[in-house]
Every structure is written in structure tokens, then in C-alpha cells.
Amino acid sequence: MGDLLVVGSKVKEAVKGAGCNMAGDFPDALSAAVADVVGKACARAQANGRKTVRPEDL
């Protein structure tokens, strides 16, 4: 996979804080999910004639 879009240590901290353990490949999967959300938000902004992605694009 390419560059991670999430900070692995912060993800691990959040998972531990919820009382769970984290698999080693979880940050990669989470990063892929984030990349998908970002891509969809960008597509929505462009479909609305904007170059600026806004919170409502999520």
C-alpha cells in the first residue's frame, strides 16, 4: 500500500482506549477506508462545481 493517511500510534491508542487490541494490518485497512472517503468527498465537491472539499461532502 502507499503512504498511510492515519497515524498508526494514534489509532492504536484509540483502540486501546476502547478496551480492544489492534491487528497489525488494521492501520493499512483504515487508511484505505479514509482514502475512499476522501475520494468520494472530492468527487462530490467537483460534481457541485467546487475545488474546495467541505465537511458536508462527507
N, C-alpha and C positions, 0 to 999 in steps of 0.2 A: 504494500500500500504506500501511497505517497506521504506527504507531511501530515502529521496529526493536527487536527483542529481543536483538540482538547488537551488539557494539561493532565497527564496521567496521575501525577501525585495528588492533584486536587480531586480527581474522580475517585481515586482510592480513598481519600479522606472522607468524601461524601458517602461512599458506600459503607465504609467502616462506621461512620456516624449513624447510619441507618441500621446498624447491627448485622451487617452482611459481610461476606467475603467476596473478593473480586477475582475472576478468572484472568489470566494473563493477557488474553486476546480481547477482553472487554473494551479497553480504550480504543482499539482499532475499529471495532464494530460501532462504538458510539461515535467516533469520528466520521465514519461512513454515513451514519444516520444524520449527523449535523450537516455534512456536505450536501446530502439530499435535500434537507430543509432549506439550506441557503440557496441551492439551485432553484428550488420551487419559488422561493421568495423573490429571487431575481427575475424569474420568468414572469411572475405576476406584476412586478413593478414595470417591466418592459411592456407587457400587454396593456398596461394603463398609461403608456406613453411617458414613463419616468425612467431616469437613470439612477435615482435615489431609492434605495430599499428602506422601507419604513416598517415599524412594528406591525402595522396592520397587514403587511404582506405575509406574515407568518400564519 
